[in-house]
Amino acid sequence: MSAILSVDDLNDFISPGVACIKPIETLPTAAPAASDANPSNEFEVILDGQQPEAKSNAPPAEISLTDCLACSGCVTSAEAVLVSLQSHNEVLNMLDSAPALKLVGPGADGKYSVEGLENSDGKLYVASVSPQSRASLAAACGNGVTEQQASRMIEQLFLGEQGLARGGKWGNKFTWVVDTNTARETTLVLGSDEVLGGSIAPSDRAATPVLTASCPGWVCYAEKTHPYVLPHLSRVKSPQALMGTLLKTSLSRILNISPDRIWHLAVMPCFDKKLEASREELTDAVWAGDGKPGRGVRDVDCVITSKEILMLAASRGLDFFGLPASAPPQTPRFPDPSIHDFLFRPGHRQQSREAGTSGGNMHFILRHLQAKNPGSQIQTVPGRNADVVEYKVVAKSGEVMFKAARYYGFRNIQNLVRKLKPAKASRMPGGKPFGSAKRPAGKGNGLDYGYVEVMACPGGCTNGGGQIKVDDPVVVDRKGLAVKPGPLEQKEWQKEVDEAYFSGGEPDSGAQDDSSDPDVDGISPSHIRNVLTHWSTLTGIKLERLAYTSYREVVSDVGKEKKMTDTERVVQLAGKIGGGW
Amino acid sequence: MATETSTPTTPATATTAEITPLPPFSPDLYQRAWASIPHPSLPLIATCHAHSVTVFSLSTLSKHSVLTGGHTRSVRSAAWQPPRGKVSKETKRLRLVTGSFDTTAGVWTWDQGRREERLEREVRMQSGEDNKEEEEEEDEWELTLVLEGHENEVKSVNYSPSGQYLATCSRDKSVWIWEDVGNPNPSSEAKKEEEDEDEDEWETVAVLQEHDGDVKAVAWCPDVPGRKGKYAPPKRYGDDVLASASYDNTVRLWREDGDGEWVCVAVLEGHEGTVWGVAWEGRQREKDKFPRLLSWGADEVVRVWSLKEPEEEEHEEGAAGSGNNPWGFGVPNTMRRSLKEEWECTAVLPKVHKGDIYSVAWSTETGLLASVGSDSVLALYQETANTTTTTTPEKTEEEQTNGDAPTTTTAGGWKVLTTVKSAHGPFEINHITWCKRYDAGSERKGEEEMLVTTGDDGVVRPWQVRIQ
């Protein structure tokens, strides 16, 4: 489970009816009963493709996930919204909305065209799948099923005749399934250049220490609770977001169609990725409009989790585990040869264990630096628990060139943000300044890191909130467990998922570039830079707008005391929740 | 294990008890007071009320000092830092942690040495210009650090016996464990300069989110011999055990698993309402058995919980440990055994209160229990001989509900010695504690125990307890 947002929080004390400003603006005067046991029933969320189910009394108030992101009123209540907003049901609803667009070509002129545009609801369906989701599904399959086999099963689901196409109104299927690892490799190079000052670093680089910003739970928490860390957040988009931008920009420009005719689904290990997909920073308003965040066409239309893949299959009457692991049917070529080669490169890079389960941002930076400094070494210093590790790159001379750290999990994040927090003036007259910061005397500021890889989940992304857990009926059933598994069993299960994650394929001999920048950890930075340049030229959009994003402090009045006194507040709360003091 | 006698120091047979009020601490606070926490070794008691804490002297029964200006909402609870390392006779430094509805916990330091220094300096400055008049009395206590992280009201704070850990809990349903990683030994005979420079530094070591509701109270198991005795669970975890009580009607027990992970080792279910509090047995048990735990709450019931003692075969046969567990992951049996600790409710106290029970205090000297609650009743209980573990809780509950409440004075091996009605007039009593007497009226200063109750009327009242 995500340490910050989890489905278990749905029955939060502060139900949305109490905490959310939005329903108050739009709801009819008869407010829903705050004691309602199920907060998710208190309002409806409408999204394209989603059929509002008939609910009893109050007419629906429209709250988008974007509204929730703009409000710090309730971290947990936003969850209620997002779960209903982006779900496997929405995928099915979208597939059933109209016949899918069809890619035709290349014609004699080498150009591609699109059929079916006359129906304004027709879309071109593209899915991108994260390696952690493949690992989770592989582990759920059991019997030594590898990540690649799970990958083919997922492709069969999205592309095959035995998959989603078997049912539904139009028998629609997806046009492509891509691997977010390709976008991941791009973000690794971008991230490394950002920290080490490479050739494609953004114009305004993040402050040191640079903090990973691909974990949406962490970003959301930082924006709402610790705005002072925002200047430290890496400006590089997450793999999910970058893949979204790549698909939407290139397809819409090449095929000359509106980006809303492309429907992009992402399969992620994490519920919070749904939050990320709803960010105004990740829409066509940024790359096609004035460059400012806004409510445009989203780069990622819908995110479902690993577990929701099973639900998606079941909703179509399919048994995911019964899908063949054979090679999926041929898909059309991507209408740009360079991007095609980039997205559909045969074989894929081995995930190295040292890189961890969250994509390996920090590991790549360390390796990149090491590659630039022959003879240097990477040293590891274990921290106080498994989710805190410190790393050093030590030059041949013995000099420490670079320090970095891994901070996973909410409790460890607390210690990180506390160290980054500026000291406050004392509340006491004449007192010393206090703050969560250490005193300047003594050991000095412990944060001489150049980079910190921050992830909200203990154990990283393979342990994401959207992964299939050991106590899931599917796993209990397939493993034939008779008793409810506990924490230790979850630990063992996690090992199996990690094992599947690292089982990834044959080491990639890769397309070697004859360049001065040698390969780093199986990735050729110069090749990645070439692809990025090509993409920017192809779309006519500056790389700055394509590859980087921004963050903003989220402020709201919700929860702040207005005219209500403490007593009134408590009486109100006590009455509603029955908890009292 | 069937028939155990209670510890030798308890009067084996029933006695009579008399509780008489002593004059309340002065001055009256005239506002709702939440709790009064006695210092573990000094004659001081800290009372939380409104946005402040008033420290009273147990010798004079009057105000010693005030902690104010650090919190923007009510201070609900407080905890004294336990003495760490070698305590010098002349303890010049006090440390109190406050838990407030403003979502923070404050770390406060009272430094006698520094205060004297400042006085000297001020005397020197007196000759020249003096613009420091206002600092006089108020800055005895200094708020040195604010622990931030909880999303909602902090309900309770508690120090582990060694002072290494602090637990906080909140309406945000979480329990946080903080480790004091600053100067590890502030009261040792460090050089004065070093003492002045010591750092307040805390790290968050755990954020425990398994409760489904507001967490009302946290309490660490005291460092009694039984904590590590032969009846203690196998050495898988660290010695520290934390109990948390919640609006979700459960009590949870937490331990550190050796890898820096804090895990829930037991969920105690039985209460039919909010569990308002938990208290550990602080008195050594015979054979050094593991300390028992009390819990109480909105269901007007006080429960006694005991760690289930391992049976002999289980030591031999690993598989028996966690029952029928056909887990297929190839985990060695020894790993699987007693991951969870088995706790059982071994007694339910006779029912006295008509309304929420807010606080129960367990004497480390006599083993007597005292409870208070919303009905303003103060009740005193004694464990009776020979019945420690023989009665099943289900049965006693039945007995209680069937019989007339007032006549049922013995249940589950405990009996009511006496009750005081309207102990704070019509007001709710929020807290009760045992503490040593140091006032002039005591014949055995520093040894005699008394009770102190804290109520909505802002009165902090000591009670003399006489047992015959």
Contacts between the chains, C-beta under 8 A, distances in Angstrom:
chain1	res1	chain2	res2	distance
A	3	B	207	7.2
A	3	B	209	7.8
A	11	B	212	7.4
A	13	B	152	7.9
A	13	B	171	6.7
A	13	B	173	7.3
A	13	B	213	7.3
A	13	B	214	6.8
A	75	B	151	7.8
A	384	B	203	7.5
A	384	B	205	7.2
A	384	B	260	5.3
A	385	B	205	7.7
A	385	B	259	6.4
A	385	B	260	3.1
A	385	B	261	6.4
A	386	B	259	6.2
A	386	B	260	7.1
A	386	B	261	7.7
A	410	B	207	5.1
A	411	B	176	7.8
A	411	B	204	4.7
A	411	B	205	6.4
A	411	B	206	5.5
A	411	B	207	4.5
A	412	B	204	7.6
A	414	B	149	5.5
A	414	B	204	3.8
A	414	B	207	7.2
A	415	B	203	5.0
A	415	B	204	5.5
A	418	B	148	7.9
A	418	B	204	7.7
A	426	B	143	6.9
A	427	B	69	6.0
A	427	B	70	5.7
A	427	B	143	6.4
A	428	B	69	5.3
A	428	B	70	6.6
A	428	B	139	7.0
A	428	B	142	6.6
A	428	B	143	5.3
A	429	B	69	7.3
A	429	B	134	7.0
A	429	B	135	7.3
A	429	B	138	7.6
A	429	B	139	7.7
A	430	B	132	7.8
A	430	B	135	5.2
A	430	B	139	5.8
A	431	B	139	7.2
A	431	B	142	5.6
A	431	B	143	6.3
A	432	B	142	7.1
A	432	B	144	7.1
A	434	B	143	6.5
A	434	B	144	6.1
A	434	B	145	5.5
A	434	B	146	6.0
A	434	B	200	7.7
A	435	B	146	7.5
A	436	B	145	7.7
A	436	B	146	7.3
A	436	B	147	8.0
A	436	B	148	6.3
A	438	B	199	6.2
A	438	B	201	5.6
A	439	B	197	7.8
A	439	B	199	4.9
A	439	B	200	7.5
A	439	B	201	7.9
A	441	B	197	5.6
A	441	B	199	7.5
A	442	B	197	6.9
A	442	B	199	5.6
A	479	B	328	5.7
A	480	B	326	7.8
A	480	B	328	6.9
A	481	B	326	7.2
A	481	B	327	6.7
A	481	B	328	7.0
A	482	B	324	6.8
A	482	B	325	7.8
A	482	B	326	5.1
A	483	B	323	7.5
A	483	B	324	6.9
A	483	B	325	5.6
A	483	B	326	7.5
A	483	B	327	7.5
A	485	B	327	7.4
A	486	B	339	6.4
A	486	B	340	7.1
A	487	B	263	5.9
A	487	B	264	7.8
A	487	B	339	7.4
A	488	B	331	6.8
A	488	B	335	7.0
A	488	B	336	6.9
A	488	B	339	5.5
A	489	B	327	6.2
A	489	B	329	6.6
A	489	B	331	7.9
A	492	B	329	4.3
A	492	B	331	6.2
A	493	B	329	7.6
A	566	B	73	5.7
A	566	B	74	6.8
A	566	B	101	7.0
A	577	B	214	7.6
A	577	B	247	8.0
A	578	B	247	7.8
A	579	B	171	6.9
A	579	B	213	6.7
A	579	B	214	4.5
A	579	B	247	4.8
A	579	B	274	7.1
A	580	B	274	7.5
A	581	B	76	7.5
A	581	B	155	7.7
